[in-house]
Amino acid sequence: MKYHKDKGVEPYVHAWDGKEESLYTQSNYGCNSNAKNFYCTAIIQHNGWKVPKEYPYKF
């Protein structure tokens, strides 16, 4: 919850270790085909609200 303090509405990051790589690779919530994809929005937020080139899903 320390990532939410005084920030208003934020993407889901429960149990995130604070490393950007983990947003992609975390086994339960990471943004990858083997997880629940809960951290996908956090990746976009950490990239200035732009979808990064290495984003695992295409629009």
C-alpha positions in Angstrom: 0.0 0.0 0.0 3.0 2.4 0.3 2.8 2.9 -3.5 -0.8 4.3 -3.2 -0.3 6.9 -0.4 -1.5 10.3 -1.5 -1.8 9.3 -5.2 -5.5 8.9 -5.7 -6.6 6.1 -8.1 -3.7 3.9 -9.1 -3.2 0.7 -11.1 -3.2 -2.6 -9.2 0.3 -3.2 -7.7 -0.4 -5.4 -4.7 2.6 -7.6 -3.8 4.8 -5.7 -6.4 8.4 -5.6 -5.3 9.0 -2.2 -6.9 11.2 -3.4 -9.8 9.9 -2.5 -13.3 11.0 -6.0 -14.6 8.6 -7.6 -12.2 5.6 -5.9 -13.7 6.2 -8.2 -16.7 7.6 -11.3 -15.0 5.8 -11.7 -11.6 4.3 -15.2 -11.7 0.9 -14.3 -10.2 0.0 -10.8 -11.4 2.6 -9.9 -14.0 1.7 -8.8 -17.5 2.4 -12.0 -19.3 0.5 -15.0 -20.8 1.2 -17.2 -17.7 -0.2 -14.7 -15.1 -3.4 -12.8 -14.4 -2.1 -9.6 -16.1 -3.1 -7.4 -13.2 0.1 -5.3 -13.6 -0.4 -4.4 -17.3 -1.8 -0.9 -16.5 1.0 -0.2 -14.1 3.5 -0.7 -17.0 1.7 1.9 -19.1 1.7 4.3 -16.1 5.4 3.8 -15.5 6.0 4.7 -19.2 4.3 8.1 -18.9 0.8 6.7 -19.7 2.1 5.6 -23.2 2.1 1.9 -24.3 5.8 0.9 -24.5 7.2 -0.9 -27.6 7.9 -4.0 -25.6 4.4 -4.2 -24.2 3.3 -7.8 -24.5 -0.1 -7.2 -26.0 -0.8 -5.4 -29.3 -3.7 -3.1 -30.0 
